Amino acid sequence: MLLQQRGAAAAEAAHIHVPMPAMRGSALPLVRILLFAAAVTVGLVPTCNSFTASSTSTLPHRRSAARSICNRPCRPSAFPAAAAAASSSSFFDELSSRFQGDFDNYDQVLCDRRDNLLPREGGGHENIHCTLVPVAVQPILSHVRSDTRQARLAAFYFDGLPDRIFRFRLYSLWSRDEDDDGNTSRSGNGSATQNAEEAASAKTTATETATTMTPCGMTLYSLSAETEGMLRGLSGRPVEWGAALERYLSSISPTEPFRELSGCDVEWTPDPDPDRHAYAYGTSSRLHPDDAHHAVMVNGEATIPSMMNPGSLIRVVDELSLWSDDFWINDRGFDPDTGNFIYGNQKGVPYKMKRVASLVGVG
């Protein structure tokens, strides 16, 4: 797959290969500036009216040139994201075409620090990078839902550093499909009548051509220590994850490479929930809630084993909103006994990540 990139990552698109792990200290910001400037010159970066230099030590170290975006939105990028170009009219295909590539909330962190907002109790956000990589369904099908139509490996890490992954997941995407008679069916419990009524109530007109869209389900899986360890060895080369996973499953034949996170299923719809997605209204002059795909946890919340603190439990609440080039995640974790905040933004402001890379031909 061809990887189209923006920002500092434009070095690879321009066939500039820099040994990033060796560049620590003062050399890294200078190289980042030069690569970023080169990307702007060739039109890979959507620009604002001005650039500002940032030297505050409370910001992630990986950039020293930043867009002035705190008081006004950037102009729409002339560089089209491949994720927005799905030819299919179905909601599933449109969602899957967006749900890939790399997203980062660095701009949000800049604004937080400008306003003296630090993470956690300070009301600000950590710098988080999300990588979503499509993987072939057939090699994993015996380990996930039988109705899986597409799958994604998802890694989340801090400060733009792939070796600081704090969460690795496999996502199984599935949908309610219409048969030749227009009836809607879905794998799982419930009668055909119940399923048809449920799907019918979720249908909506999404375009002027009256395209019918129905919700899409997503099941979450954690990775076994062995599977995750293998992929972490390729943390800086995510485009290789799919092939590496396929080789691993065929050669090692692990018994349980993935484990379903019970009760954590997510449902994507073309419509925002007026309460759960209230954060999407009135907070951006550039993004409109009706242009995004939105998701909530099917059960509202879930209590699962903590990955960061083995032996303890954590209560998880999450809402998602996905535009063509923006991905907002309102993920919070609480102590199930005390209700104390463990992670997430304590003001209820989602992590607002912008696309920095797109995989061509996905969806």
Disulfide bonds with the S-S distance in Angstrom:
Cys48-Cys74 2.48
